[in-house]
Amino acid sequence: MINRRTGLKAVAAAGMLRLVPGVAAAQGSRATSSLDPYADMQWGRGFEGQRKADLGDGTFLNPVFAGDHPDPSIIRDGDDYYLTFSSFDAYPGIVIWHSRDLVNWRPVTAALTVPIGSVWAPELVKHDGRYFVYIPARTPDKKSIYVIHADRIEGPWSEPIDLDLPDHIDPGHAVGEDGTRYIFLSGGDRVKLTPDGLAKAGPVEHVYDPWHYPEDWVVETFAPEGPKITRAGDYYYMTLAVGGTAGPPTGHMVIMARARTIDGPWENDPNNPVIKTMSAGEKWWSRGHATPFEGPDGRWWMIYHGYENGYWTLGRQALLQPFEWGEDGWAKPIGGDLSKPLKKPVDLGELPTGMPLSDDFSTDRFGIQWSFYDPGPNEKARVRRAGKVMHVRGKGRTPSDCSPITCICGDHAYRMEVDVEVDPDAEGGLLLYYNRRLYAGLGLNAKGLMMHRYGLQRQTGKPPAIARKMRVAIENDRNIVTMYTSADGGKSWEKFDVQMEVSGYNHNTAYDFLSLRPGLYAAGRGEVRFANFTYRTLP
């Protein structure tokens, strides 16, 4: 039963047991349990066994983007759909993806290569034949919103242009009845743009007081953000998120308002919130930051993000949900909590989706797979490839200050391996990296193995057969981490004597809105060489 006053679902204490991922049903077994209400969910499988939404029978199972893909911004361009996500501290960033069926997506390019700070919710736009991305970014010394543009979606993309908007985030592009361009902003504000979209053309103005939930609802904070403006029928619709993007699972939600003109007045949906996680027992938590759009089948859809029940470590994943326009002109979502398959927008048959994460380093995959965490201006100069080996010059002293090279994964259980060779004055290895304050993994230096746990370092002994080269493996099995070393290239393995539970490596512990990612690090004064990185899922 839903309590409309609190926004929570009444759940009998004995009737809603939920397994915390990582807790094994029996000693020595993999982490599975009949107490997990979602244990029977079955996704499609893509490269290396990675989760994919397409089930191959005309249906799909969310997420459409597994792993950390927050704040999705989508456009339709003829029969093609393109979208991008917040990339935060990862560079190259603003990776643009392409699809024709909304379920299977492939990467196109990374549009942002110049570091401007931590990148928050962007807005991808096509206007008058040109593509734009409006990008909020912040450093310890500066906050603003920038814009980049391109004549082709593949690029080249321009250098970032500062719009001088230090007090807002989450731009949402809109065009008024007379063709005037705006970006709507957090807090119910907006600013007019010049016709070319590359500068503001007036002051920030307040145009909307967002709908507020009852004070006794369990949320993180009010935080009205992510305004998206959609024209449908006789109305402009504004879709926003309120309630905070993390914190309690029931916090984040989708609300709507509408107006007959771009200038308002804005009328709140009497059924707000349109989408909300009602209970921590649901599959998807903190659902919000939605964009409504028309799909290839003529039906209407929303794409937004949410945390997966028990897997804060995977970050905010992208969810696709259909809705209908009611007789009253308001959106009526279909699909419940998205734990069941839904009919695909259009069935174009088997399509490739995602990308392999294994890398032999024979080509440059920066921006598509790999990115630096919080890089300096010339970070790429540290890296060169030769003979299927990636050479990385050391930086800093630990993973906290060396700008590790990371990638996004979206699986509950996986194993990754890589060959590591270090110079005498260098240290390098394999990580699960959240941010500079929180990471885990195993490295090698002249003194032997270096264990990383909780964002702290501990020098350990050197296995007799390992000198300056080893193959290292990390298994993350539903947030239980086990590490291995091999002195013979992976023919035989030695289990490291410390295992870890990492479910707390997430935003609610260490802020930054990120995910726990596979990473490679190179610290110290010498060089670290990496070869034959492999990734595969575990049962």
Phi, psi and omega per residue, in radians:
M1 nan 2.322 -3.139
I2 -1.607 2.213 3.026
N3 -1.573 1.852 -3.063
R4 -1.180 -0.334 3.132
R5 -1.288 -0.777 -3.089
T6 -1.692 -0.331 -3.083
G7 1.352 0.279 -3.096
L8 -1.994 2.765 3.098
K9 -1.744 2.293 3.080
A10 -1.293 2.183 -3.078
V11 -2.262 2.225 3.100
A12 -1.124 2.386 -3.047
A13 -1.011 -0.643 -3.098
A14 -1.548 -0.105 -3.009
G15 -1.819 0.031 -3.056
M16 -2.365 0.938 3.083
L17 -1.289 2.393 -3.117
R18 -2.330 2.219 3.080
L19 -1.194 2.311 2.951
V20 -1.414 2.013 -3.092
P21 -0.934 2.401 -3.102
G22 1.879 -0.254 3.124
V23 -1.652 1.970 -3.056
A24 -1.281 2.589 3.117
A25 -1.217 -0.527 3.100
A26 -2.616 2.676 -3.076
Q27 -1.012 2.257 3.097
G28 1.524 -0.102 3.140
S29 -1.671 2.870 3.043
R30 -1.246 2.799 -2.981
A31 -1.374 1.480 3.050
T32 -2.327 2.669 -3.118
S33 -2.827 2.472 3.066
S34 -1.198 -0.191 3.100
L35 -1.354 -0.230 3.099
D36 -1.397 1.967 -3.066
P37 -1.175 -0.213 -3.111
Y38 -1.984 0.300 -3.077
A39 -1.129 -0.415 -3.080
D40 -1.583 0.004 3.130
M41 -1.144 2.345 -3.089
Q42 -2.221 2.070 3.099
W43 -1.650 2.897 2.901
G44 -1.188 2.909 -3.128
R45 -2.204 2.270 -3.121
G46 -1.920 -2.503 3.131
F47 -0.930 2.299 3.033
E48 1.037 0.369 -3.121
G49 1.415 0.176 -3.135
Q50 -1.082 2.579 3.085
R51 -1.074 2.389 2.963
K52 -2.411 2.697 -3.007
A53 -1.318 -0.624 -3.043
D54 -1.183 2.117 -3.121
L55 -1.615 -0.033 3.054
G56 1.382 0.118 -3.134
D57 -2.212 0.400 -3.104
G58 1.540 0.063 3.121
T59 -2.172 2.929 3.075
F60 -2.460 2.757 3.136
L61 -2.209 2.115 3.134
N62 -1.057 2.603 0.218
P63 -1.514 2.667 3.021
V64 -1.388 -0.395 2.940
F65 -2.194 1.820 3.080
A66 -1.323 2.510 -3.115
G67 1.541 -3.049 -2.898
D68 -1.285 1.679 3.112
H69 -2.401 1.285 -3.022
P70 -1.528 2.805 3.000
D71 0.986 0.918 -3.068
P72 -1.121 2.415 3.048
S73 -2.191 2.203 -2.942
I74 -2.231 2.555 2.997
I75 -2.326 2.679 2.978
R76 -1.836 2.343 -3.107
D77 -2.334 1.483 -3.007
G78 1.212 -2.168 3.093
D79 -1.535 -0.014 -3.058
D80 -1.818 2.565 3.032
Y81 -2.115 2.414 3.091
Y82 -2.247 2.536 3.049
L83 -2.602 2.882 3.053
T84 -2.531 3.028 -3.024
F85 -2.403 2.935 2.956
S86 -1.099 2.373 3.104
S87 -1.981 -0.100 3.068
F88 0.866 -2.121 -3.002
D89 -1.559 0.157 -3.075
A90 -1.591 2.255 3.077
Y91 -2.370 2.408 -0.084
P92 -1.029 2.634 -3.060
G93 -2.350 -2.936 -3.029
I94 0.851 1.055 3.083
V95 -1.267 2.263 -3.139
I96 -1.768 2.346 -3.095
W97 -2.044 2.728 -3.081
H98 -2.252 2.492 3.060
S99 -2.679 2.789 2.968
R100 -2.073 -0.193 -3.132
D101 -2.093 0.030 3.099
L102 1.270 -0.063 -3.096
V103 -1.950 -0.703 3.141
N104 -1.836 2.173 -3.023
W105 -2.259 2.477 3.066
R106 -2.217 2.531 -3.131
P107 -1.263 2.545 3.127
V108 -1.865 -0.987 -3.094
T109 -2.893 2.878 2.955
A110 -1.769 2.024 -2.980
A111 -1.440 -0.374 -3.064
L112 -1.995 2.034 -3.140
T113 -2.054 -0.249 -3.132
V114 -1.666 2.068 -3.121
P115 -1.091 2.204 3.067
I116 -2.183 0.174 -3.141
G117 2.012 -2.929 3.113
S118 -1.297 2.097 -3.018
V119 -1.584 2.074 3.115
W120 -1.722 -2.873 -2.927
A121 -0.948 1.970 -3.120
P122 -1.559 3.011 3.054
E123 -2.299 2.032 3.093
L124 -1.603 2.310 -3.000
V125 -2.434 2.537 2.840
K126 -2.112 2.203 -3.105
H127 -2.523 2.209 3.129
D128 0.895 0.733 3.042
G129 1.414 0.013 3.141
R130 -2.068 2.594 3.126
Y131 -1.747 2.507 3.135
F132 -2.365 2.595 2.881
V133 -2.259 2.152 3.047
Y134 -1.673 2.220 -2.868
I135 -2.273 1.923 2.960
P136 -1.306 2.400 3.133
A137 -2.588 2.649 -3.104
R138 -2.571 2.470 2.983
T139 -2.102 3.039 3.085
P140 -1.028 -0.385 -3.055
D141 -1.896 -0.203 -3.025
K142 -2.656 2.459 3.000
K143 -2.261 2.394 3.082
S144 -2.906 -3.119 3.002
I145 -2.082 2.351 -3.091
Y146 -2.050 2.906 3.032
V147 -2.368 2.443 2.946
I148 -2.146 2.750 -3.073
H149 -2.568 2.803 -3.135
A150 -2.728 2.665 3.068
D151 -1.459 -0.400 3.083
R152 -2.229 2.523 -3.103
I153 -1.074 -0.523 3.135
E154 -1.288 -0.192 -3.087
G155 1.662 -3.046 0.156
P156 -1.249 2.567 3.105
W157 -1.684 2.586 -3.074
S158 -1.249 2.956 2.938
E159 -1.188 2.680 3.131
P160 -1.156 2.432 3.084
I161 -1.967 2.203 -3.080
D162 -1.401 2.133 3.105
L163 -1.535 -0.034 3.107
D164 0.991 1.023 3.091
L165 -2.237 1.414 -2.979
P166 -1.395 -0.218 -2.942
D167 -1.927 0.191 -3.064
H168 -2.418 2.833 3.027
I169 -2.310 3.086 2.923
D170 1.038 1.066 3.111
P171 -1.180 2.467 3.046
G172 -2.236 2.012 -3.029
H173 -1.310 2.487 3.098
A174 -2.594 2.686 3.088
V175 -2.188 2.204 -3.122
G176 -1.371 3.102 -3.101
E177 -1.047 -0.547 -3.121
D178 -1.625 0.141 3.126
G179 1.569 -0.012 3.110
T180 -1.182 2.396 -3.133
R181 -1.699 2.490 3.118
Y182 -2.384 2.786 2.732
I183 -2.123 2.196 3.027
F184 -1.427 2.619 -2.940
L185 -2.289 2.973 3.085
S186 -1.020 2.653 3.068
G187 1.425 0.090 -3.130
G188 1.513 0.356 -3.126
D189 -1.813 2.951 3.026
R190 -2.673 2.887 3.064
V191 -2.479 2.461 3.113
K192 -1.362 2.516 3.098
L193 -1.880 2.750 2.965
T194 -1.168 2.790 -3.096
P195 -0.980 -0.535 3.133
D196 -1.441 -0.079 3.096
G197 1.302 0.211 -2.998
L198 -1.905 0.131 3.098
A199 -2.776 2.731 3.028
K200 -1.380 2.612 -3.058
A201 -2.123 0.470 3.139
G202 2.956 -3.122 -3.128
P203 -1.381 2.817 2.997
V204 -1.196 2.361 3.140
E205 -2.250 2.574 3.108
H206 -1.568 2.199 -3.035
V207 -2.190 -0.146 -3.021
Y208 -2.723 2.322 3.014
D209 -1.722 1.848 -3.017
P210 -1.077 2.565 3.054
W211 -0.995 2.427 -3.125
H212 -2.062 2.302 3.085
Y213 -1.200 2.860 3.038
P214 -1.023 2.529 -3.021
E215 -1.097 -0.438 -3.082
D216 -1.612 0.155 3.026
W217 -1.233 2.644 -3.110
V218 -1.570 1.749 -3.102
V219 -2.352 3.042 3.071
E220 -1.439 -0.978 3.135
T221 -2.937 2.935 -3.051
F222 -1.125 -1.114 2.983
A223 0.796 1.117 3.041
P224 -1.197 2.131 -2.985
E225 -2.717 3.032 3.068
G226 1.128 0.714 -3.114
P227 -1.184 2.239 3.071
K228 -2.128 2.255 -3.082
I229 -1.838 2.155 -3.103
T230 -2.202 2.333 3.066
R231 -1.699 2.160 3.100
A232 -2.559 2.163 -3.114
G233 1.099 -2.273 -3.086
D234 -1.595 0.097 -2.982
Y235 -2.207 2.668 2.757
Y236 -1.605 2.269 3.077
Y237 -1.887 2.337 3.027
M238 -1.899 2.146 3.130
T239 -1.964 2.204 -3.072
L240 -2.281 2.916 2.952
A241 -1.939 2.466 2.959
V242 -2.393 2.884 3.047
G243 1.764 -0.083 -3.130
G244 1.503 2.421 -2.983
T245 -1.466 -0.176 3.132
A246 -2.357 -2.361 3.141
G247 1.134 -2.451 -3.136
P248 -1.067 2.503 -3.126
P249 -1.019 -0.410 -3.086
T250 -1.613 0.181 -2.992
G251 -1.392 -1.065 -3.021
H252 -1.134 2.474 -3.140
M253 -2.711 2.865 3.127
V254 -1.863 2.265 3.045
I255 -2.177 2.822 3.140
M256 -2.392 2.699 2.994
A257 -2.516 2.879 3.135
R258 -2.540 2.770 3.118
A259 -2.645 2.670 3.135
R260 -1.411 -0.321 3.066
T261 -2.294 2.825 -3.136
I262 -1.139 -0.320 -3.119
D263 -1.581 -0.006 -3.138
G264 1.516 -2.911 0.069
P265 -1.291 2.649 -3.073
W266 -1.655 2.212 -3.124
E267 -1.788 2.186 -3.141
N268 -1.283 2.505 3.045
D269 -1.090 2.161 3.139
P270 -1.143 -0.247 3.136
N271 -1.742 0.196 3.098
N272 -0.970 2.506 -0.066
P273 -1.346 2.542 -3.134
V274 -1.254 -0.708 3.102
I275 -2.332 2.371 3.125
K276 -2.804 2.451 2.954
T277 -1.317 2.092 -3.042
M278 -1.630 -0.282 -3.070
S279 -2.704 2.562 3.053
A280 -1.171 -0.150 3.061
G281 -1.403 -0.166 -3.141
E282 -1.286 2.830 -3.130
K283 -1.197 -0.686 -3.026
W284 -2.049 2.224 -3.093
W285 -1.804 2.718 2.977
S286 0.883 0.917 -3.096
R287 -1.419 2.198 -3.127
G288 -3.060 -3.018 -3.140
H289 1.084 1.084 -3.018
A290 -1.742 2.625 2.967
T291 -2.145 2.110 3.010
P292 -1.429 2.512 3.105
F293 -2.811 2.815 3.124
E294 -1.561 2.290 -3.105
G295 -1.533 3.098 -3.090
P296 -1.196 -0.278 3.131
D297 -1.666 0.080 -3.084
G298 1.483 -0.203 3.055
R299 -1.361 2.831 3.114
W300 -1.800 2.560 -3.045
W301 -2.391 2.804 2.919
M302 -2.169 2.399 2.967
I303 -2.014 2.339 -3.086
Y304 -2.711 -3.067 -3.116
H305 -2.076 2.851 3.056
G306 -2.864 2.747 3.022
Y307 -1.533 2.509 3.115
E308 -1.483 2.326 -3.125
N309 -0.830 2.001 3.114
G310 1.504 -0.075 -3.075
Y311 -2.220 0.968 2.999
W312 -0.935 -0.538 -3.061
T313 -1.086 -0.411 -3.135
L314 -1.425 -0.057 -3.133
G315 1.331 -2.967 -3.129
R316 -1.505 2.120 -3.040
Q317 -1.785 2.691 -3.027
A318 -1.544 2.249 -3.062
L319 -2.095 2.500 -3.124
L320 -2.091 2.214 -3.068
Q321 -2.422 2.309 3.097
P322 -1.384 2.729 2.982
F323 -2.567 2.864 3.085
E324 -2.096 2.660 3.000
W325 -1.501 2.122 3.130
G326 -1.295 2.985 3.112
E327 -1.073 -0.429 3.110
D328 -1.476 0.020 3.104
G329 1.465 0.175 3.129
W330 -1.865 2.702 -3.107
A331 -1.275 2.366 3.103
K332 -2.134 1.713 -3.097
P333 -1.115 2.633 3.123
I334 -2.148 2.480 3.000
G335 2.043 -0.084 3.040
G336 1.112 -2.320 -3.073
D337 -1.577 0.143 3.033
L338 1.162 0.446 3.069
S339 -1.567 -0.005 3.131
K340 -2.066 2.732 3.097
P341 -1.103 2.628 3.083
L342 -2.175 2.721 3.076
K343 -1.177 2.366 3.126
K344 -1.154 2.619 3.082
P345 -0.994 -0.701 3.076
V346 -2.732 2.468 -3.096
D347 -1.784 1.815 3.133
L348 -1.757 0.277 3.137
G349 1.482 -2.975 -3.125
E350 -1.211 2.152 -3.136
L351 -2.219 2.531 3.031
P352 -1.159 2.556 3.135
T353 -2.539 2.583 -3.129
G354 1.232 -2.620 3.138
M355 -2.813 2.681 3.045
P356 -1.209 2.540 3.077
L357 -1.697 -0.379 3.058
S358 -1.078 2.481 -3.036
D359 -2.543 2.183 3.062
D360 -1.614 0.094 3.074
F361 1.080 0.422 3.079
S362 -1.429 -0.319 3.117
T363 -2.303 2.903 -3.130
D364 -1.515 1.928 -3.136
R365 -1.951 0.384 3.050
F366 -1.214 2.392 -3.117
G367 1.622 -0.609 3.063
I368 -1.603 -0.869 3.066
Q369 -1.900 -1.012 -2.980
W370 -1.591 2.610 3.016
S371 -2.612 2.719 3.033
F372 -1.494 2.499 2.994
Y373 -1.494 2.110 3.049
D374 0.808 1.106 -3.037
P375 -1.403 2.836 2.922
G376 -1.393 3.120 -3.044
P377 -1.162 -0.445 -3.096
N378 -2.155 0.691 -3.048
E379 -1.066 -0.655 -3.066
K380 -1.082 -0.399 3.139
A381 -1.171 -0.263 3.101
R382 -1.311 -0.236 -2.954
V383 -2.026 2.358 2.942
R384 -2.489 2.734 3.126
R385 -2.087 2.432 3.104
A386 -2.735 2.220 3.073
G387 0.998 0.754 -3.137
K388 1.034 0.581 3.045
V389 -2.230 2.355 3.043
M390 -1.746 2.041 3.136
H391 -1.664 2.179 -3.116
V392 -2.198 2.113 3.094
R393 -1.286 2.374 -3.083
G394 -1.124 2.704 3.121
K395 -2.613 2.451 3.109
G396 1.146 -2.829 -3.099
R397 -2.090 -0.439 -3.065
T398 -2.489 3.045 3.044
P399 -1.021 -0.340 -3.115
S400 -1.234 -0.401 -3.053
D401 -2.344 0.350 -3.091
C402 -1.978 0.159 -3.138
S403 0.920 1.169 3.130
P404 -0.992 2.737 3.107
I405 -1.697 2.077 -2.998
T406 -2.219 2.885 3.010
C407 -2.461 2.870 -3.088
I408 -1.717 2.332 2.982
C409 -2.259 2.767 -3.042
G410 -2.296 0.452 -3.079
D411 -1.820 2.677 3.128
H412 -1.316 -0.509 -3.091
A413 -2.561 2.263 -3.084
Y414 -2.766 2.845 3.068
R415 -2.232 2.358 3.068
M416 -2.239 2.554 -3.128
E417 -2.412 2.682 3.033
V418 -2.778 2.585 2.993
D419 -1.451 2.344 -3.122
V420 -2.225 2.264 3.028
E421 -2.302 2.309 -3.026
V422 -2.119 2.534 2.942
D423 -1.259 2.821 -3.088
P424 -0.978 -0.562 -3.101
D425 -1.781 0.277 -3.094
A426 -2.051 2.892 3.023
E427 -2.472 2.410 3.127
G428 -2.774 2.843 3.140
G429 3.084 -2.760 -3.008
L430 -2.016 2.395 -3.026
L431 -2.315 2.796 2.683
L432 -1.903 1.977 -2.909
Y433 -2.032 2.166 3.001
Y434 -1.717 -1.120 3.024
N435 -2.678 -3.015 -3.035
R436 -1.179 -0.210 3.128
R437 -1.756 -0.213 -2.990
L438 -2.582 1.955 3.138
Y439 -2.809 2.899 3.126
A440 -2.561 2.670 3.101
G441 2.744 -2.872 -3.029
L442 -2.466 2.275 3.112
G443 -2.201 3.066 -3.119
L444 -2.302 2.362 3.000
N445 -2.464 -3.017 -3.058
A446 -1.101 -0.408 -3.119
K447 -1.595 -0.167 -3.135
G448 2.274 -2.504 -3.081
L449 -1.526 2.513 3.048
M450 -2.065 2.039 3.112
M451 -1.600 2.387 3.065
H452 -2.015 2.254 3.112
R453 -2.687 2.372 -3.107
Y454 1.089 0.289 -3.042
G455 1.421 0.246 3.113
L456 -2.026 2.773 -3.093
Q457 -1.993 2.509 3.028
R458 -2.490 2.069 3.095
Q459 -1.248 2.309 3.119
T460 -2.120 3.108 -3.105
G461 -1.211 2.898 3.135
K462 -1.742 2.102 3.032
P463 -0.979 2.445 -3.009
P464 -0.950 -0.644 -3.048
A465 -1.486 -0.147 -3.071
I466 -1.751 2.185 3.077
A467 -1.862 -1.645 3.124
R468 -1.964 0.235 -3.095
K469 -2.524 2.439 3.073
M470 -2.778 2.866 2.900
R471 -1.848 2.299 -3.083
V472 -2.120 2.530 3.128
A473 -2.288 2.521 3.015
I474 -2.243 2.214 2.976
E475 -1.838 2.239 3.003
N476 -1.984 1.742 -3.070
D477 -1.855 1.591 3.117
R478 0.967 0.806 3.078
N479 1.391 0.149 2.954
I480 -1.797 2.117 -3.024
V481 -1.875 2.256 3.075
T482 -2.221 2.410 -3.074
M483 -2.106 2.625 -3.088
Y484 -2.421 2.675 3.013
T485 -2.231 2.651 3.099
S486 -2.429 2.313 3.100
A487 -1.669 -0.087 -3.083
D488 -2.132 0.576 3.045
G489 1.314 0.338 3.091
G490 1.748 0.111 3.093
K491 -1.287 -0.651 3.078
S492 -2.354 2.607 -3.025
W493 -2.234 2.561 3.017
E494 -2.059 2.162 -3.133
K495 -1.288 2.285 3.064
F496 -1.213 2.556 -2.928
D497 -1.480 0.137 3.071
V498 -2.150 2.242 2.995
Q499 -1.947 2.799 -2.986
M500 -2.369 2.659 2.986
E501 -1.982 2.137 -2.925
V502 -2.103 0.326 -3.104
S503 -1.088 -0.381 3.131
G504 -1.456 0.008 3.136
Y505 -1.439 1.353 -3.050
N506 -2.696 -3.139 -3.041
H507 -1.059 -0.666 -3.103
N508 -1.203 -0.254 3.064
T509 -1.723 -0.749 -2.945
A510 -2.268 0.271 3.069
Y511 1.029 -2.830 3.044
D512 1.364 -0.066 3.011
F513 1.027 0.604 -3.002
L514 -1.925 -2.895 3.082
S515 -2.389 2.890 3.088
L516 -1.472 2.057 -2.942
R517 -2.157 2.551 2.919
P518 -1.006 2.414 -3.106
G519 -2.610 2.696 3.050
L520 -2.070 2.390 3.131
Y521 -2.273 2.588 3.107
A522 -2.386 1.960 -3.114
A523 -2.120 2.947 3.120
G524 1.589 -2.911 -3.036
R525 -1.685 -0.261 -3.106
G526 -1.678 -2.718 -3.096
E527 -2.018 2.568 3.021
V528 -2.071 2.365 -3.129
R529 -1.997 2.311 -3.132
F530 -2.075 2.457 3.105
A531 -2.521 2.618 2.951
N532 0.928 1.075 3.024
F533 -1.349 2.207 3.121
T534 -2.194 2.578 3.126
Y535 -2.373 2.396 3.013
R536 -2.692 2.634 3.123
T537 -1.417 2.766 3.065
L538 -1.875 2.719 3.126
P539 -1.065 nan nan
